[in-house]
């Protein structure tokens, strides 16, 4: 039994090219394995935070943010949001 190889997605140089492709192509022929979810931030941020961190902690956090493909400030905000959503508190 052989697997049918799916086509890679073409590279688009404009939104119009991408829209035309989606309107006309049979998407079942294409490989979606390289896709990943994308989240957009629509809520206005009306508060800011300024903090001092040890240099090593800041560098390690920035490295993790880069690995995740997001800005450092968003990475820190996501950590804070995740902790607030958890049922238990951090023991300080």
N, C-alpha and C positions, 0 to 999 in steps of 0.2 A: 504494500500500500504506500503510495507516494503522496506527500503533502503538496498542495498547489502553492507555489511561491507567489506572494502578493507583491504588487508593484510599490516602489517607494514613492512618496509624495513629491511632486515637482516643487521647485523653488519659485516663489512668486515675488515679483518686483513691485506690485501695487495691490491695493485692496480690490481693485476692479478685476485684476487677473484672478485672484483667489475666488471672488464671487462668481465669476464666469465658470471657473473650474467646478465649483460646488454645484452650480446650476446644471451643468451639462455632463459631468462625469458619473460613472457607475462607481460609487465609493466602496462597494463591496469588493472591488478588485484591488484595493489599496491596503497597505500595512499600517495599522494604527498603533503598533506596539511601542513606537517611540514617543507617543503622545503622553502628556502628563497634565493633571488638572491645573488650571490657572484661576487664581482668586483675585478679584478686583476690590479695591477699597473705595467705597462711595461715600461713607459717612465723613462729615467734616470733623477734623481734629481741632478742638478748641482749647486744649490744654497742652502745656509742654513740660518737660522734665529735664533738668540739668543735674548730672551726678558725677562724682569723682570715683574712679575705679583704679585698682592696682593695674599697672601697665600690662602685666602678663595676662590678667583676667580679660582686659579689653582686647588684647591681641588674639587670645583664644576664642573669644566671642565673635570677633570680626572674621576669623578663619571659618568658624562654623556657619556664619551668615553667608560668606562667599560660597561655601560648599553647597548651601541650600539655594544659592542664586537670588538672595534677597538682601536689601540694605540692612546694615547693622541695627539701625533704630527700629526697623520693622521686626527684626529678629528678637530684640529685647521686648518689644511690645507683645509679640506672640507668646513669649515665655511668661510674661506677666498675666496675659489673658488666660493662658492655660492653667496657671496656678490658681487664679481667682475662681475658675470654673470647677476645680477639683473639690471634692467633698471634705477632705481633711486639710488641715493647716500645716505649714512648715513649722517644725519645732525649732524655736530660736534659742 
